[in-house]
C-alpha cells in the first residue's frame, strides 16, 4: 500500500511539473515586464483601441483599417480601470498564455524540444517582447496563425480530433477579429490544402472561423463606411494605396528599432542586427530539405507557405514598414527554423555534434543579446515620448484646456488622451469633423489646435493666441484665457 501511494504521488508530481513550452511561456511573461515597463504610457494606436471602452476618456476616431478585436481584448480591464500598469501586466500574462496554447497546438507534430525552442526564438525577438504587453493586434494574429496551422495539420492527420477542428475555427476567428486582411493572407494556403484533400469539415471550420471573426468588421463597413468595398478602398488609401511596392529594404531598416518607418529612409542597420533576418530563408530551406528526406514534408511546408503569404503584402504591396507587421510570419517560421537548428546540432542518427552545437549556441546567444538591447532601447525611447506627451498635456492644462475640451491638429489623438480631451481632425486619415463644427465647439468648451513648429495653423485658428511648447505650435480658442489656469 505504501509503495502504491508513493508511486501515485510520484506520478502526480511528474504530471504537475511544467514542461519546456510552459517554462518558455512563463519566461516570456517575465522578460516582457522586465524590458518594457508596465508603467509605460499608452501609444497612439493603443489609445485608439483602449479609448473605445475607457470610461475615463473620450473615444478616439476609429479609422477604416482598424478592427475591434483589441478593444474586446482590453475591455475586461480598460472598461473599469485607467491603470496602465494593470493593463500591461494583464496583456503580458495573456500573451504568455496565448504563446503556450499556440505551441500546444503542434504537439504530436514536432518533438517538445523543437516546440520549446521555436517558442523561445519567437518570444525573444525585440518586436515580440515590445508588443506583447501592448494593446495592439499583430501579436494576436501571430498566435492565431501559429495555432491555426498546427490545429489544421492535426485535424488532417486524425479525422476524429474534434479539439483540433474547433481549434482551427477559433484560431481563424481570432485572426479575423484582430486584422481581417491578415487573416485572409495567412489562411489562403490552408484553404487551398483543405480543398485539395477534400476535407470539407476542415474547410467549413476555416471559413466559419473567418466569417465569425470578421462579421463585426463587415457589418461596421456597411453601417459606417457605405459598404465593404468602400471600407476596403478607404483602408487602402489610408495605407498609402496597396499595389506592387518592394518594401524589403524598409523592413530591414525597421529591424534596428524603428517602430514605424514612414517614410523609410536612411542607411541600412549594421549587419549584426540584420543577420538573423537574412538567415531565416536559409534555415527555412534547410528545414524543408530535412523534412523531405524524413518524409514529413507537409508539417514543415505548411507553416513555411503560410509565413510567405502572411509576409507578402508587407514586403511587396505597401509603401512603408513596421516590424510588427511581420510577427505572424515570424511565429509560423519559428517551428521549422527551430527544427533546422536541432538537426544542425545532431547528426543523421541523433548523435551530438559538439562543434556545430557550440557554434549554434554562440550564434543564438549573440542574437539574443542584440534583441534584448534593441527591445530596451525601443522601450526607453517610447517611454520618453509618452512622458513628453504628458508634459505637453500639463502645459495645456496650465492654459485652461481641461476636460471637457477638444484638441485638433498634429498628434491630436495621443495628446487629447493625455490631456483628457476629445480629439478631432478636419483633414487627413483621421478626418471626422469640419471647420464649422470646431468653431461651434469652441463656443462651449476649451479648444486648442496643434501644429508642427513653423507649420501653418488651420484656417479657423489663425487668429487664436499662439503658444510654443513641447515641440508644437499651439493655438487656443480665445474663449479660454491663460488667467483661468489655477
C-alpha positions as CSV (number, residue, x, y, z in Angstrom):
1,X,0.0,0.0,0.0
2,X,2.8,2.4,0.9
3,X,4.6,1.6,-2.4
4,X,1.4,2.3,-4.3
5,X,0.8,5.6,-2.5
6,X,4.4,6.6,-3.2
7,X,4.1,5.7,-6.9
8,X,0.8,7.7,-7.1
9,X,2.5,10.8,-5.5
10,X,5.4,10.5,-7.8
11,X,3.1,10.2,-10.8
12,X,1.2,13.3,-9.7
13,X,4.4,15.2,-9.3
14,X,5.5,14.3,-12.8
15,X,2.2,15.5,-14.2
16,X,2.4,18.7,-12.3
17,X,5.9,19.5,-13.4
18,X,5.8,22.2,-16.1
19,X,7.1,21.2,-19.5
20,X,9.6,23.1,-21.6
21,X,6.9,25.1,-23.5
22,X,5.3,26.2,-20.3
23,X,8.6,27.4,-19.0
24,X,9.3,29.3,-22.2
25,X,5.8,30.9,-21.9
26,X,6.4,31.9,-18.3
27,X,9.8,33.3,-19.1
28,X,8.3,35.3,-21.9
29,X,5.9,36.9,-19.5
30,X,8.7,37.8,-17.1
31,X,11.1,39.2,-19.7
32,X,8.3,41.4,-21.2
33,X,7.7,43.0,-17.9
34,X,11.4,43.5,-17.2
35,X,12.3,45.1,-20.6
36,X,9.0,47.0,-21.1
37,X,8.0,48.9,-18.0
38,X,4.4,48.3,-17.0
39,X,4.2,52.0,-16.3
40,X,4.9,53.0,-19.9
41,X,2.0,55.1,-21.1
42,X,-0.3,54.2,-23.9
43,X,0.9,54.8,-27.5
44,X,-1.1,56.3,-30.4
45,X,-2.7,53.1,-31.7
46,X,-3.2,51.8,-28.2
47,X,-5.1,54.9,-27.3
48,X,-7.5,54.4,-30.3
49,X,-8.3,50.8,-29.2
50,X,-8.4,51.4,-25.5
51,X,-10.4,54.6,-25.6
52,X,-13.4,52.8,-27.2
53,X,-14.2,51.2,-23.8
54,X,-12.4,53.6,-21.4
55,X,-15.0,55.5,-19.4
56,X,-12.3,57.9,-18.2
57,X,-11.5,59.4,-21.6
58,X,-13.5,60.2,-24.8
59,X,-13.2,57.7,-27.6
60,X,-10.7,58.5,-30.4
61,X,-11.6,58.3,-34.1
62,X,-11.7,54.7,-35.3
63,X,-10.4,54.6,-38.9
64,X,-11.3,52.2,-41.7
65,X,-8.4,49.7,-41.4
66,X,-8.8,49.0,-37.7
67,X,-10.8,46.1,-36.3
68,X,-12.4,45.8,-32.8
69,X,-10.5,42.7,-31.6
70,X,-8.0,44.6,-29.4
71,X,-10.8,46.6,-27.9
72,X,-12.6,43.4,-26.9
73,X,-9.3,42.0,-25.6
74,X,-8.6,45.0,-23.2
75,X,-12.3,45.5,-22.2
76,X,-12.1,43.4,-19.0
77,X,-9.5,45.9,-17.6
78,X,-9.9,49.1,-19.5
79,X,-13.7,49.3,-19.0
80,X,-13.3,49.9,-15.3
81,X,-9.7,50.9,-14.6
82,X,-7.4,53.6,-16.1
83,X,-4.3,51.9,-14.6
84,X,-1.8,51.4,-17.4
85,X,0.3,49.2,-15.3
86,X,-2.6,46.8,-14.6
87,X,-3.4,46.7,-18.3
88,X,0.2,45.9,-19.2
89,X,0.5,43.1,-16.7
90,X,-2.8,41.7,-17.9
91,X,-1.7,41.8,-21.5
92,X,1.7,40.3,-20.8
93,X,0.2,37.4,-18.9
94,X,-2.3,36.8,-21.7
95,X,0.5,37.0,-24.3
96,X,2.4,34.3,-22.4
97,X,-0.7,32.1,-22.1
98,X,-1.5,32.6,-25.8
99,X,2.0,31.5,-26.8
100,X,1.7,28.4,-24.7
101,X,-1.6,27.4,-26.2
102,X,-0.4,28.1,-29.7
103,X,2.6,25.9,-29.2
104,X,0.5,23.1,-27.7
105,X,-1.5,23.1,-31.0
106,X,1.6,21.5,-32.5
107,X,2.1,18.7,-30.0
108,X,2.5,15.4,-31.8
109,X,3.7,17.1,-35.0
110,X,7.1,18.0,-33.6
111,X,9.1,17.0,-30.5
112,X,8.6,19.0,-27.4
113,X,12.2,20.3,-27.5
114,X,11.5,21.8,-31.0
115,X,8.3,23.5,-29.9
116,X,10.1,25.0,-26.8
117,X,13.0,26.2,-29.0
118,X,10.5,27.7,-31.5
119,X,8.7,29.5,-28.7
120,X,11.9,30.8,-27.3
121,X,13.1,32.0,-30.8
122,X,9.8,33.9,-31.4
123,X,9.4,35.2,-27.9
124,X,12.9,36.7,-27.7
125,X,12.6,38.9,-30.8
126,X,12.6,42.5,-29.8
127,X,9.4,43.2,-31.7
128,X,7.6,40.3,-29.9
129,X,8.9,41.5,-26.5
130,X,7.9,45.1,-27.1
131,X,4.4,44.5,-28.5
132,X,3.4,41.5,-26.3
133,X,2.2,43.7,-23.4
134,X,0.7,46.3,-25.7
135,X,-2.9,46.8,-26.8
136,X,-2.0,46.0,-30.4
137,X,-3.4,43.3,-32.8
138,X,-0.3,41.9,-34.5
139,X,0.9,39.6,-31.7
140,X,-2.5,38.0,-31.5
141,X,-2.7,37.5,-35.3
142,X,0.7,35.7,-35.0
143,X,-0.5,33.4,-32.2
144,X,-3.8,32.7,-34.1
145,X,-1.8,31.9,-37.3
146,X,0.6,29.5,-35.4
147,X,-2.3,27.8,-33.7
148,X,-4.5,27.6,-36.8
149,X,-1.8,25.9,-38.9
150,X,-1.0,23.4,-36.2
151,X,-4.6,22.5,-35.5
152,X,-5.3,22.1,-39.2
153,X,-2.4,19.7,-39.6
154,X,-3.6,17.7,-36.6
155,X,-7.1,17.6,-37.8
156,X,-5.9,16.5,-41.2
157,X,-3.9,13.6,-39.7
158,X,-6.7,12.5,-37.4
159,X,-10.3,12.8,-38.6
160,X,-11.6,12.2,-35.1
161,X,-9.6,15.0,-33.5
162,X,-12.6,17.3,-32.7
163,X,-10.5,19.6,-30.5
164,X,-8.2,20.3,-33.4
165,X,-11.2,21.1,-35.6
166,X,-12.5,23.6,-33.1
167,X,-9.0,25.0,-32.7
168,X,-8.9,25.7,-36.5
169,X,-12.2,27.7,-36.2
170,X,-11.2,29.5,-33.0
171,X,-7.8,30.5,-34.4
172,X,-9.2,31.7,-37.7
173,X,-11.8,33.8,-35.8
174,X,-9.1,35.3,-33.5
175,X,-7.1,36.4,-36.5
176,X,-10.1,37.9,-38.3
177,X,-11.3,39.6,-35.2
178,X,-7.9,41.3,-34.9
179,X,-7.0,42.1,-38.5
180,X,-9.3,40.6,-41.2
181,X,-7.0,41.2,-44.1
182,X,-4.1,39.5,-42.4
183,X,-6.3,36.5,-41.5
184,X,-7.1,36.1,-45.2
185,X,-3.4,36.2,-46.3
186,X,-2.4,33.7,-43.6
187,X,-5.2,31.2,-44.3
188,X,-5.0,31.1,-48.1
189,X,-2.6,28.1,-48.2
190,X,-4.8,26.4,-45.5
191,X,-7.9,26.9,-47.6
192,X,-6.2,25.5,-50.7
193,X,-4.9,22.5,-48.7
194,X,-8.4,21.7,-47.3
195,X,-9.9,22.0,-50.8
196,X,-7.1,19.9,-52.4
197,X,-7.6,17.0,-50.0
198,X,-11.4,17.4,-50.0
199,X,-11.7,17.8,-46.2
200,X,-15.0,19.7,-46.1
201,X,-15.2,19.9,-42.4
202,X,-11.8,21.5,-42.3
203,X,-12.8,23.9,-45.0
204,X,-16.1,24.7,-43.1
205,X,-14.2,25.3,-39.9
206,X,-11.8,27.7,-41.6
207,X,-14.4,29.6,-43.4
208,X,-16.7,29.6,-40.4
209,X,-14.0,31.0,-38.1
210,X,-13.0,33.7,-40.6
211,X,-16.7,34.7,-41.1
212,X,-17.4,34.8,-37.3
213,X,-14.3,36.9,-36.6
214,X,-14.8,39.3,-39.5
215,X,-18.6,39.7,-39.1
216,X,-18.3,42.8,-36.9
217,X,-15.9,44.5,-39.3
218,X,-18.1,43.7,-42.3
219,X,-21.3,45.0,-40.5
220,X,-19.5,48.2,-39.4
221,X,-18.4,48.7,-43.0
222,X,-22.0,48.6,-44.1
223,X,-23.2,50.8,-41.3
224,X,-20.4,53.4,-41.1
225,X,-18.4,53.3,-44.3
226,X,-21.0,52.9,-47.1
227,X,-20.2,49.2,-47.7
228,X,-17.5,46.7,-47.7
229,X,-15.9,47.8,-51.0
230,X,-15.9,51.4,-49.8
231,X,-14.2,50.5,-46.5
232,X,-11.6,48.4,-48.3
233,X,-10.9,51.4,-50.6
234,X,-10.6,53.8,-47.7
235,X,-8.3,51.4,-45.8
236,X,-6.1,51.1,-48.8
237,X,-6.0,54.9,-49.2
238,X,-5.0,55.4,-45.6
239,X,-2.2,52.9,-46.0
240,X,-0.9,54.8,-49.0
241,X,-2.5,52.7,-51.7
242,X,-1.9,49.0,-51.9
243,X,0.0,47.8,-55.0
244,X,3.3,46.5,-56.2
245,X,5.9,48.1,-54.0
246,X,9.1,46.3,-52.8
247,X,9.4,47.1,-49.1
248,X,12.1,44.6,-48.2
249,X,14.7,47.3,-47.6
250,X,12.1,49.2,-45.5
251,X,11.6,46.2,-43.2
252,X,15.4,45.8,-42.9
253,X,15.7,49.4,-41.7
254,X,12.9,48.8,-39.2
255,X,14.9,45.9,-37.6
256,X,17.1,48.5,-35.7
257,X,14.1,49.6,-33.6
258,X,12.1,51.8,-35.8
259,X,8.5,51.0,-34.8
260,X,7.2,52.9,-37.8
261,X,9.3,53.5,-40.9
262,X,7.2,56.0,-42.9
263,X,8.9,57.4,-44.9
264,X,11.6,54.8,-44.6
265,X,14.9,56.5,-45.4
266,X,18.5,56.3,-44.1
267,X,21.2,53.7,-44.1
268,X,20.6,50.0,-43.5
269,X,21.4,48.8,-40.0
270,X,24.6,47.1,-39.0
271,X,24.8,43.5,-40.4
272,X,24.9,42.2,-36.8
273,X,21.3,43.5,-36.4
274,X,20.0,42.1,-39.8
275,X,22.0,38.8,-39.9
276,X,19.2,36.8,-38.3
277,X,16.6,38.1,-40.7
278,X,18.8,37.2,-43.7
279,X,19.5,33.8,-42.3
280,X,15.8,32.9,-42.0
281,X,15.3,31.8,-45.6
282,X,18.5,29.7,-45.5
283,X,17.3,27.9,-42.3
284,X,13.8,27.5,-43.6
285,X,15.2,25.9,-46.8
286,X,17.4,23.5,-44.7
287,X,14.3,22.6,-42.6
288,X,12.3,21.8,-45.7
289,X,15.2,19.7,-47.1
290,X,15.5,17.7,-43.9
291,X,11.7,17.3,-43.8
292,X,11.6,15.9,-47.4
293,X,14.4,13.4,-46.5
294,X,12.5,12.3,-43.4
295,X,9.2,12.1,-45.4
296,X,7.3,14.6,-43.2
297,X,7.2,17.4,-45.7
298,X,3.7,18.6,-45.1
299,X,4.1,19.7,-41.4
300,X,7.1,21.8,-42.4
301,X,5.9,23.1,-45.7
302,X,2.5,24.3,-44.5
303,X,3.8,26.8,-41.9
304,X,6.5,28.0,-44.3
305,X,4.0,28.7,-47.1
306,X,1.6,30.4,-44.6
307,X,4.6,32.5,-43.4
308,X,5.3,33.6,-47.0
309,X,1.7,34.6,-47.7
310,X,1.5,36.4,-44.4
311,X,4.6,38.4,-45.2
312,X,3.9,39.0,-48.9
313,X,1.7,42.1,-48.6
314,X,4.1,43.8,-46.2
315,X,7.2,43.0,-48.2
316,X,5.8,43.7,-51.7
317,X,2.5,45.7,-51.6
318,X,2.9,48.6,-49.1
319,X,5.0,51.7,-49.2
320,X,6.2,51.8,-45.6
321,X,7.2,49.4,-42.9
322,X,6.6,48.5,-39.3
323,X,8.3,45.5,-37.8
324,X,5.2,44.3,-36.0
325,X,3.5,43.6,-39.4
326,X,5.7,40.5,-39.8
327,X,5.0,39.0,-36.5
328,X,2.7,36.3,-38.0
329,X,5.4,35.3,-40.4
330,X,8.0,35.1,-37.6
331,X,5.7,32.9,-35.5
332,X,5.0,30.5,-38.3
333,X,8.6,30.2,-39.5
334,X,9.8,29.7,-35.9
335,X,9.0,26.0,-35.7
336,X,10.7,24.9,-39.0
337,X,13.7,27.1,-38.0
338,X,13.9,25.5,-34.6
339,X,13.7,22.1,-36.2
340,X,16.5,23.0,-38.5
341,X,18.7,24.2,-35.6
342,X,18.2,20.9,-33.8
343,X,19.1,19.0,-36.9
344,X,22.3,21.0,-37.3
345,X,23.2,20.2,-33.7
346,X,22.7,16.5,-34.2
347,X,23.9,14.0,-36.8
348,X,21.7,11.9,-39.1
349,X,21.2,9.3,-36.3
350,X,20.7,11.8,-33.5
351,X,24.4,11.8,-32.4
352,X,25.5,15.1,-31.0
353,X,27.8,17.4,-33.0
354,X,29.7,19.3,-30.3
355,X,31.4,21.8,-32.5
356,X,28.3,22.6,-34.5
357,X,26.3,22.8,-31.3
358,X,28.7,25.2,-29.8
359,X,28.6,27.4,-32.9
360,X,24.8,27.4,-32.8
361,X,24.7,28.3,-29.1
362,X,27.2,31.1,-29.6
363,X,25.1,32.5,-32.6
364,X,21.9,32.2,-30.6
365,X,23.4,33.9,-27.6
366,X,24.7,36.8,-29.7
367,X,21.3,37.1,-31.4
368,X,19.5,37.2,-28.0
369,X,21.9,39.9,-26.7
370,X,21.2,42.1,-29.8
371,X,17.4,41.6,-29.5
372,X,17.3,42.4,-25.8
373,X,19.4,45.6,-26.3
374,X,17.1,46.8,-29.1
375,X,14.0,45.9,-27.1
376,X,15.2,48.0,-24.1
377,X,16.3,50.9,-26.4
378,X,12.9,51.0,-28.1
379,X,11.1,50.8,-24.8
380,X,13.1,53.6,-23.3
381,X,12.6,55.8,-26.3
382,X,8.8,55.1,-26.3
383,X,8.6,55.8,-22.5
384,X,10.4,59.2,-23.2
385,X,7.9,60.1,-26.0
386,X,5.0,59.4,-23.7
387,X,6.4,61.4,-20.9
388,X,6.7,64.3,-23.4
389,X,3.1,63.9,-24.2
390,X,2.2,64.0,-20.5
391,X,4.3,67.2,-20.1
392,X,2.6,68.8,-23.1
393,X,-0.8,67.9,-21.5
394,X,0.3,69.7,-18.3
395,X,1.1,72.8,-20.3
396,X,-2.3,72.7,-22.0
397,X,-3.9,72.4,-18.6
398,X,-2.0,75.5,-17.5
399,X,-3.5,77.4,-20.4
400,X,-7.0,76.3,-19.3
401,X,-7.5,73.5,-21.7
402,X,-9.1,71.0,-19.3
403,X,-11.9,68.4,-19.7
404,X,-14.4,68.7,-21.2
405,X,-12.2,70.0,-24.1
406,X,-11.2,69.4,-27.7
407,X,-7.8,69.1,-29.4
408,X,-7.3,69.2,-33.2
409,X,-4.4,69.0,-35.5
410,X,-0.9,67.4,-35.3
411,X,-0.8,64.4,-32.9
412,X,-4.2,65.4,-31.6
413,X,-5.2,61.8,-30.8
414,X,-2.5,60.9,-28.3
415,X,-2.3,64.4,-26.8
416,X,-6.0,64.5,-26.3
417,X,-5.9,61.3,-24.3
418,X,-3.2,62.6,-22.0
419,X,-5.0,65.9,-21.6
420,X,-8.4,64.3,-21.0
421,X,-9.9,65.9,-24.1
422,X,-11.8,64.6,-27.1
423,X,-9.8,64.7,-30.4
424,X,-10.9,65.6,-33.9
425,X,-9.4,66.5,-37.3
426,X,-10.7,68.3,-40.3
427,X,-8.4,66.6,-42.8
428,X,-6.0,63.6,-43.2
429,X,-6.5,60.0,-42.3
430,X,-8.4,60.7,-39.1
431,X,-10.7,63.4,-40.5
432,X,-14.0,63.3,-38.6
433,X,-15.2,66.9,-38.4
434,X,-15.4,70.3,-40.2
435,X,-14.1,73.7,-39.5
436,X,-17.6,74.9,-38.7
437,X,-18.1,72.2,-36.1
438,X,-14.8,73.1,-34.4
439,X,-15.8,76.7,-34.2
440,X,-19.2,75.8,-32.8
441,X,-17.5,73.6,-30.2
442,X,-15.1,76.4,-29.2
443,X,-18.1,78.5,-28.1
444,X,-19.0,75.8,-25.5
445,X,-15.7,74.2,-24.3
446,X,-12.0,74.9,-24.4
447,X,-10.5,74.1,-27.9
448,X,-6.8,74.0,-28.9
449,X,-5.2,73.1,-32.2
450,X,-1.6,71.8,-32.6
451,X,0.8,72.1,-35.5
452,X,4.4,71.4,-36.2
453,X,6.8,74.2,-35.3
454,X,6.6,76.8,-38.0
455,X,3.8,75.0,-39.7
456,X,0.6,76.8,-40.8
457,X,-2.3,76.6,-38.5
458,X,-5.8,75.6,-39.8
459,X,-7.8,78.5,-41.2
460,X,-10.2,78.5,-38.4
461,X,-7.4,79.1,-35.8
462,X,-5.3,81.7,-37.5
463,X,-6.5,84.5,-35.2
464,X,-6.2,82.4,-32.0
465,X,-3.4,83.2,-29.5
466,X,-0.3,81.2,-30.2
467,X,2.0,79.4,-27.7
468,X,5.0,77.2,-28.3
469,X,6.0,74.2,-26.1
470,X,6.7,70.5,-26.3
471,X,7.7,70.7,-29.9
472,X,4.3,72.1,-31.0
473,X,2.8,75.4,-32.1
474,X,-0.4,75.5,-30.0
475,X,-3.3,77.9,-30.7
476,X,-6.0,78.1,-28.1
477,X,-9.5,79.4,-28.8
478,X,-9.8,82.9,-27.3
479,X,-12.7,81.9,-25.1
480,X,-10.1,80.2,-22.9
481,X,-7.8,82.7,-21.2
482,X,-4.5,82.0,-19.6
483,X,-5.6,83.6,-16.3
484,X,-8.2,80.9,-15.9
485,X,-5.5,78.4,-15.0
486,X,-5.4,77.6,-11.4
